[in-house]
Amino acid sequence: MTRKMLVTSALPYANGPIHIGHLVEYLQTDIWVRFQKACGNTCFYFCADDTHGTPIMIRAKSEGITPETLIERVHREHYKDFSDFAIAFDNYYTTHSEENRILSERIYNGALEAGSIVKKTIEQAYDDQEKMWLPDRFIKGTCPRCKAENQYGDSCDICAAHYQATELINPVSAVSGHPPVLKESTHYFFRLADFADALKELFAAGYVQSSVRNKLDEWFAAGLKDWDISRDGPYFGFIIPGEDDKYFYVWLDAPIGYMASCWNYCKQNGLDFEKVWNSGEYEIYHFIGKDIMYFHALFWPALLISAKLRRPDKLFVHGFLTVNGQKMSKSKGTFVMARTYLNHLDPQFLRYYYASKLSGDVGDIDLNVDDFVNRVNSDLVGKLANLPSRSGPMLTKTLGGTLGTLDEAGRALIDELVQARGVIVQEYETLNYASVIRRIAALADVCNKYVEDNQPWSLIKTHPEKARTVLTAVLNASRILTIYLKPVLPDFAAKMERFLNIPPLSFADTDTVLENHTINPYERLIERVEKEKVDAMIEDSKQQTAAPVAAAEPSKPTLDEPLAEECTIEDFMKVDLRIAKIASASAVEGADKLLALELDLGGVTRNVFAGIAKAYKPEDLVGRLVVCVANLKPRKMKFGLSEGMVCAAGPGGSDIFLLTPDTGAQPGQRVH
């Protein structure tokens, strides 16, 4: 019996680019959705950009554009990155939509009618320097529980405690760096504790993994706190009904974006949204990272319960990505943007490698660069692609490209592969992709041994029909392995389907064989990973030090890494900022992001490499005045010696903006 389900991934925040850490979740989800569809199930994959909040407003203002313009641009960038990694959403939408506004008000009114919304006058952090209220994640300080320093105003990354920003020890504004002041404001709160019993019943029914249950038990033991669901203006978001200058907190309307994306899809495809989301006919699954468990395991289902709406069936919670055993690092070049990866490497490599690491638990996975190269080249290229690459050309060039029939040995080989289907299906279902990949690799070893034992390259010279029989078994085996691998490598599978001259494969096709069938000329399925390209990607990532990184989940500001160690005003005064005139500019061979600049600082010249090639043409820069760091220690790069740094800002790529001094400034003049 087939199933009906809808699946979501957490909404990426529309304040910066996608990086390879984000991709863990979207690839994990996409593989599961593709698996369900390959099993014949109806499975919709919904997602959206999370677009509201103070960070969006601040960034749009800094760029001189509206928030709407910003989120539209980022939406295109996100969708392009996802599509190029073969992540196939059924609908990729936005939380800044009419559907989301209507649903947010519906859920809010439901909670209000249930008596679970209360008003409180609270003291709230305010930045006197910037004249703005500070969201929790724009406040940094010492955790009130474990005393870890440099933690956000709503939760601690060290002990995972959740608290009010007013509880932080020695708080400072992440915008101005000054201690915030406390001002009174009336806010709306959701009474989470009202739903404690209902939530416990939900968890008992298997809503989360057992390891997540343990963490939730700690939160219940500490007591469920009321949740502030409002924010004072100015704010980019949905205004609360009946209010003039109070808005829904981004964390309220962000998960509602799952429903809005579903509703938008239903309207476009003639489906009944209420039936799809609320009837129980469809199973509902959320894939999320462990850093947002509190919101998705507690607040989100409680909101749905209060509004008498359907709760999801299960949360699938995953861990984080480390690279070479450590947190991703810009200075080491391991904080890799999705687009940077795509500029250098085949996305299939990362899909395969992540799958080889992922299981159904919440543990972190590690991308070891050497292991990445070796595993892809050894298993994917050397074992799996090797089978059709050796067999196909022999059949098409010498035997007319037509398969024969299976003999007893060939049938035994195929039967062995088919028998693995049950366990592979179960492992996909439970997200144990690592075991799936190991099993497929082991089956490929069996197939390659069959090839070595039968040596069709010799038979084709002396017993061509016997060779045809052997090649028929090998290509049928390759077809079954492709079925098992298709959720992970859809592009690889599409090439195999074209080569074998067959319709799109599903898991049901393991029950059939290709005999007396004509295939097409072989096309190369995948290339080897070149270590030089990996090294170039890492070097390219090191150069992108100015690009802010999107928050992994909604409501986080664009701090691309935890704040660096504090510097004093004396430290900062050591930086010598000077006006410079660009005397010459040229492209750097072998570095598509760099330009070589010769800067005139009033009779003193500096040769500087600047990562601005995506934003500026060399000929447009000559004669332009810029601000540069004149006393920066020279850095030896593989392209030459860089003797300074030009000052620029922006998210990267084509959006880099050089700091330009006022008209009348002279080269060499100091900037104060």
Secondary structure, DSSP 8 states (H G I E B T S, - for coil): ---EEEEEE---BTTS--BHHHHHHHHHHHHHHHHHHHTT-EEEEEEEEB--SHHHHHHHHHHTS-HHHHHHHHHHHHHHHHHHTT---SEEEESSSHHHHHHHHHHHHHHHHTT-EEEEEEEEEEETTTTEE--GGGEEEE-TTT--SSEESSB-TTT--B--GGG-EEEEETTTSS--EEEEEEEEEE-GGGGHHHHHHHHHTTSS-HHHHHHHHHHHHH----EE-EEESS-SS-B-TT-SSEEE-HHHHHHHHHHHHHHHHHHHHT--HHHHHHSSSSEEEEEEEGGGHHIIIIIHHHHHHHTT----SEEEEE--EEETTEE--TTTT-S-BHHHHHHHS-HHHHHHHHHHH--SS---EEE-HHHHHHHIIIIIIIIIIHHHHHHHHHHHHHSTTB-----HHHHHHHHHHHHTHHHHHHHHHTT-HHHHHHHHHHHHHHHHHHHHHH-HHHHHHH-HHHHHHHHHHHHHHHHHHHHHHTTT-HHHHHHHHHHHT-----GGGGG----S-B------------HHHHHHHHHHHHT-TT-----SSTT--S-SSS------HHHHHT--EEEEEEEEEEEETTEEEEEEEEEESSS-EEEEEES-TTT--HHHHTT-EEEEETT---EEETTEEE--EE-EEEEETTEEEE----TT--TT-B--
